[in-house]
Amino acid sequence: VVKNIVNTKRTIVCTIHQPSIDIFESFDEVIKWQNCIHGGQMIYSGELGQHSSRLIEYFEGIPGVPKIKENHNPATWMLEVTSPSVEAQLGIDFACIYKESHLYNDIMFLLCRRNKEIVKSQSLPAQGSEKLQFSTPFPQNGWEQLKACLWKQHLSYWRSPKYNLVRLAFIILSSLLYGVLLRQKGQNL
């Protein structure tokens, strides 16, 4: 089924867990995520190559990573050597190594270039299109805007009626207190 979809020139994104050699090598590219405390981090993204040669070459190029054994499944080997326990044992941070690698730099360069192309193509108006013009600078006149603002304020104010009742009670009590304390004081000034 997957091969039929690939033959239609569509991109397939899927998750694979410990695949056989045949299934693993049927993919063109692989992204390997490392689980960590702060969420997943990418530790490899690139082509597999013939018989997973590029993947193997990348990980074997990292100092301390054990070489793959003959006739060993590259997917299983990759999962073994990049496990958190092996990473801690070797004192390697695969995410940092990947971010400093040429693979990461190449991908970031392509992404930046592609994003610039998209922005450039989307910022130009379509051929034959006319500039948008409106009869007024605002969709509503001033009176409608004022009514809308007052209604929003009304809804906001009465969203918590208990708070408003406490405020009203505080104002009444403080007014009475000041009135009693300052009674007859205004005449002496």
C-alpha positions, 0 to 999 in steps of 0.5 A: 500500500505504501509503495503505491502511494509513493508511486503517485509522488506523494509524501508519506509521514509515518511512525515506525517502531523497531522495523525489520531491515526491509521495511526500514530501508524502504524509506528514503529519509528518516527523522529520529527524535530523542525523548528527553525531560524537555520534550523531543529533540531531533538527533538525525534527519536525512537520507538513509542511503543505500543499505542505510549507509548515510545513517550508519556513516553519520552515527559511526562518525560520532566519537564513542559510538559503537560500530554496527555489527555485520548483518545487524538491523540498522534501525535496531542499532540506531535505537540501541546506540541513541538510547538515553542510557547509552547516551549517558554512559558515553557522555554524548548529547546527540541533540547538540551534535546534530545541531552542529552537524552539516545535516542540520545546517543544510536543512536550515538553509533549505528551510530558510530559502523555501520560506523566503520564496513562499513569503515573496510569492505570497506578498505579490498580488495575483495578476489581474487583481485590483487593489481593495478599496473601501468607502470608509476607513472603518467598517462601522460609523462612530456611533456604532463603534461607541455602542459596541464599546459600551456593550463590551464594557457592560458585559465585562463589568457585570461578568463578576457581579459579586465583585461589583457588589463588594465594591459598592458595599465598600464605597457606601461604608467608606462614605458613611465612615468619612461622613461621620468622622468629618462631620462639622469639620468643613465649617472650621476650615 
